Amino acid sequence: MKYLSLIWSGIWRKPGRTILIFLQVSVAFALFGVLQGMKSGVEHVVARTRADLLLVHGNLSIIDPLPLGLQKPIESVPGVKVVAPVELFLGTYQNVSEKIVMVGVRPDEGWLTAFTYKVSPEHAAAFKANRTGTLVRTKLAAKYGWKVGDRIPLKTSVAKMNGSTDWTFDMVGTYDDDDVGGGDSVILVNYDYLDQGRALGKGTVSHFKVSVNDPRQAVSVADAIDRRFANSASETKTESLRELAQSQMQSIGDLNFLIRAIVAAVLVALLFATATMMMQSIRERTPELAVLKTLGFTDGTVFSFILIESVLIFVTAAVFGLMLACIAFPLAARFVPGLSMPWETVAVGLGFAAGVALISASVPALQAARLNIVNALAAR
């Protein structure tokens, strides 16, 4: 601590250079924080996704129509607990540019165990008792000011028997969803009411949601379901919600490789830039360092001074950059709902900052430690 003022004066000997290094490191670690935070956040989101819930869909996509008659055969597969048919379509309310996802479900006994929805018992009972009832996602209800008892007119992508695409539903409650990819603009409607009233697609569903008795058997149950319908007119592909989340992440490319490549390139560029500045700083301070050694400071002490100066600048700048990343991260998280900045990312970032500081300053510090006093002062 007795040398702190000496180290501090060395840091601010050239304020312009110190500020430039500070800004370079801050920007680099702000980028590191956002990218690495997104990577870690995506991994956490996927890990939190339910592996014990299965989605049975057509071989082509999750909205490829399947016959409703597949429900009974799926229920007969050993290990299956509940099978819930699901029909997906779109609707709009007032503003045609703002789409509402409409999910047709059957509120049969135990249907909620096949979903990640959180519905109060009274709202679930009201939904089951009312054919035209709808459960509205809490955030969507707040957005439009809907409340229980309201009649909600929607224009949809599904035509009625009379050709109209206008449907009216009675709001009987709200719900929330643990699935981070579920979306906020979603309402639940009664599948039977929808199926009986629509002109096309009767007796079909977009997919089936399946809950299993033993989560450890989810993979084997999924394979058994697909084997049941292999080589039939309605071949299926069964995936857990976690597998589906992983495939969606992979569809945008090798995210891990891309992020590692960008972070590595930024850190290498930062290493060369700061090492060059540190070398220039040592050359300019040669007479001052020679005077310190003349006063009795050992080679090791001078070496430590340079390293400590570098670490202080880098770690402080890294903290500032990571704070900027934490502030900017909610904006990046809009692309992947449910993300949050893991604290381990901050810890790794500070570790990288200290490592880059030590590497970039090691050669200049060694040069300062080996400085010849006579030659240094003679050059002066």
N, C-alpha and C positions, 0 to 999 in steps of 0.2 A: 504493500500500500504506500510505502514511503516514496516509491518511484512513480506514483500515479500521475502527478503533475508533469513529470518529464515525459511520460508516455502520451499524455494528453496534448502537450505542446508539439510533440512529434506528429500526432495525427493532424493537427490544424496548422502545420507549418505552411502548407499550400492549401488554403480553404477550397479553391476552385477544383483542384484535383480530388480532394476528399469528397466534395459534394458530388462530383461526376461518378466516382466509384460507388458512392452510396446509392445514387439513382440507378446505375447499371444493375447493381445487386438487387435493389428493391423491385425493379421491373422483372428481372429474371425470376425471382422467387414468388412474385405475384402470379406470373404465368405458371410456375411450378405448382403453386398452391391450387389454382383453379383446375389444371389438367389432372394432377395427381389426386386432388379431391374428388373430381368427377369419376376417375377410375375406381377409387376406393368406395365412393358412394354407390356406384352402379353395382359393385360386388356385394355391398351390404344389402342393397335393395333386392337383388336376386336371391341372396341367402335368406332374406325374410319372407320370400314368397312361398306359399304353401306347397309342399311336395305331396301332401296326402289328398289333394283334390285333383281329379282328372277331368280332362276335357276331351270328349269323343266327337270328332268332326269328320267331314268327308276327306277323301284322299287328296283333294286339291287345296282346300282352304277351310277356315273355321266357319265360313258362311255358305259353303257348298251344301244345298238342301239334302236332308236325310229324312227318310220316312219316320213318322211318329211311332210306327209299329215296332221300331227297333228297341223301344224302351223296355218291354217285357224280356226279350232275350238278354239285354244287358243286365237287367236285375237278376237274372238267373245265374250269372257268372259268379263263382265262389269268391268271396271276399268283398263283394259289392254291398254297400250299406244303403245308399239312396241314389236314385237316378232322377234327375230333373231336366225335362226338355226346355230348351231355350230358343226363342225366336228373336232375331235382331232386326230392327228397321230404324229409320230416321224420321224425325219430325221437327217442326219449327213452331215458334210462338212469337207472333208479332214481327220479329226481324228474321227474314228468310235466310240471312247470311249466318245466323247463329244456330247451329244444328244441335238438336237434342237426341241423344241415343235412347231408343225405347227398347226395353228388354221384356219380352213376353215370357212369363213363367207360370207354372202351375203351383199354387200354394197348397200342395198336398202335405200329408203328415211328414214332418221332418225335413221339409224342403230346404230350410235354411242351412242344414248341415252340409249341403252341397255347394254353398256359396260362402263368400267372405263378408257378406252383408251383416250389419248390426241393426236389428229391428226390435223395438220394444214389443213385449207380448200383446199389449192392447192394439198396437198398430198392425201387428201381424194378423191378429184375429179379425180386425176390421177389413183388412185386405182380402182375407179368405172369404168373408161373408158378403162382399160387394163385387159383383162381376165387372162393374165399370170402374172399380176402385183403382187407384194408383198410389204407389209409394214414391216420394220424390226425394232425391239426394238433398241433404240438409243445405248445402251451399247453393244449390240451384233454387230451392224454395226461397232462400234469403235474397237471391239475386232478383227474382221476379215478384217478391212480396206475397207468395202463395202461402195459404194456411189451410189447416184441416177444415173440410167442408166446402172449399172452393171447387167450382166446376172449371176444368181447364180445357179449352178448345185448342186443338193442334192440327196443323196441316202435316200430313205424313206421306211417306213413299208407298203406302199400302192403300189400294183402292177397295172401297166397299162394293157390295153387290149392285148398288145403284150407280156406281161409277164415281162417287164422291171420294175424295181423299181426306175429308175432314172428319176427325174423331174427337169425341168429348169424353173426358175422364173425370171422376170424382176423387179429389185428393183425400185420402183417409189417414195419411201419416207420412212421416219422414224416415230416412234411414241413413246410415253411414257405411263406408266400405273400407275394410282393412287392406284391400288390394291396392297398392300404390299406383298401379297402372289402370285402375278402373275408370278414372275420369270423374269430373264433377257434374257434367251436364247429362245426367242419366236418370230415367224414371223407370219404375217397374209397373207392368200392366198384366192383366190376367190373360194367359195364353188362350184359354178356351173361348173367351169373349172375342178376342182378336181372330182366332181361326174360324169361328162360325160366321163372323161378319165380313171377312175378306172375300174378294172375288177370285183371286188366284193363289196357288200354293197351299191349298187346304191339305191338312194332314201331314205337313212337313215342318221341320225345325231347322234352325241354323246349326245347332249342335246340342249335345247333352252334357250336363255337368254331373260328375259322379263323385261321391264320397266313399271311401273304403273303410272297412272295419279296422284294419291294421296298417298304419302308414308305412311300415317296413315292407309290406307286400304290394305297395303301389305299382312298382314296375312289373311284377308278375301278373297283377290284375289287368294292367293296361295291355300287356301282350296277349292275355287270354281273350280280352274283348276283341282285339284286332283279328285274332285267329278265328273267332266265332263267325266273322263276316268276310273272311278271306275268300277271294274268287266269286263273291256274290255281286249282285247288281248295286249293292250299297256298301262298298268297301269302306272301312273306317281307318282313321289314324288317331290313336289315343296318346295324349301327352299330359304330364302333370303341369300345373300352373308354373312351377319352377322351370321345367324344361322349356315351356313356351316363352317365359321371360328371357331365358338364356339364348334361345334362337332369335328372339327379337333384337337382343343386343348384338349378336353375331351378324345379323343381317346388315348392319352398318359398317362391317369390316372388322379387322383385327384391332379393336380399340386399344388393347394393352400394348401391342407393338407400336401403334401410332403414337401413343402418349409417351412411351419410353423413348422413342426415337426423337421426338420433339424436345423432351426434357434433357436428354443426353446432349443434343446439339446445342441447346441454350447454355448448359453448364460448361461444356468444353469451350464455347466461344467466350463465355464469361471468364473462364480460367486464363485463357491466353491474353485477353484484354487487361485484366487486373494484374497479371504477372508482369506485363510490359510496363504498366504504370508504376508498379512497385520497384522495378529495376531502375526506372528513371528517377524515382524518388530517392533511392539509395545513392545514385550517382550525384545527385544535387546535394545530398547531406554528407558526403564523404568527409569534408573538413570537420563538421560537427561531431561525427562519429569518432574521428581520430582524436578529437579533444577529450571525449568521454573516456576513451581507452587510455589517454595520457593521465587522466585523473584517477585511474585505477580500476575502471570498470572492466571486468573480464570478458573474454570472447563469448562465454556462455550467457552473460548478462545482456550483452549487446544483441546476441542472437534472440534471446527471449523478448527483448524490447520490440523488435521488429515483428515477431510472431504475434505478440499480444496486441500490438497496434492493428494488425491485419484482422485478427479474430474479432476485436471489438467493433471495427467498422462493418465487417461482414455480418456478424450475428445481429447487430442493431439494425442494419439494412434489411436483413432477412426477416426479422420480426415485423418491421414496417411493411415489407412486401406481402408477408403472409396475412397481416391484418387487412391489407387491401383486398387480398384474395377472399378472405372471410366476408368482406362487405360485398364484393362482386359475385360471390358464389350463388346467392339466391337468384340472380339473373340467369346464370348458366343452368341452374337447377330447373328452370322452366321447361327445358327440353326433356328432362327425365324427372317426372313428378316424384316427390318423396325423398330426393337426395338431401344430404346434409354433410357439412364438412367434418370428416373424422378427425379427432384430435391427434391420432397417430400420424396423420399427414403433416401437422404442424411440427411434431417432434422429429420426424424424418427430415423435414425441410431445414430445421435448425442444425441437425447433424450434418447435412450436406453443406450448409453454410460454413460451419466450422472446418469441415474437411477441405473445401475449396480454398478457404482462407489459409490453412496450413500449407497446402500444396503450392499455391501461388506465391506465398511469402517465403517458402523454405530456401529457394535459391538466392533471392536478394538478402535474406537474413544470414545465410552462410557466407555470402560475399562480404557483408558488413562485419561479421565475426572474424574473418580472416584478413581484415584490412591491415595493411602495413602503415604504422603511424608516420614514419619518416617520409615515405613516398606520398602519403595523403597530404601531409602538411607542406611538403616541397612543391606539390602541384598547385597548392593554394598560393 
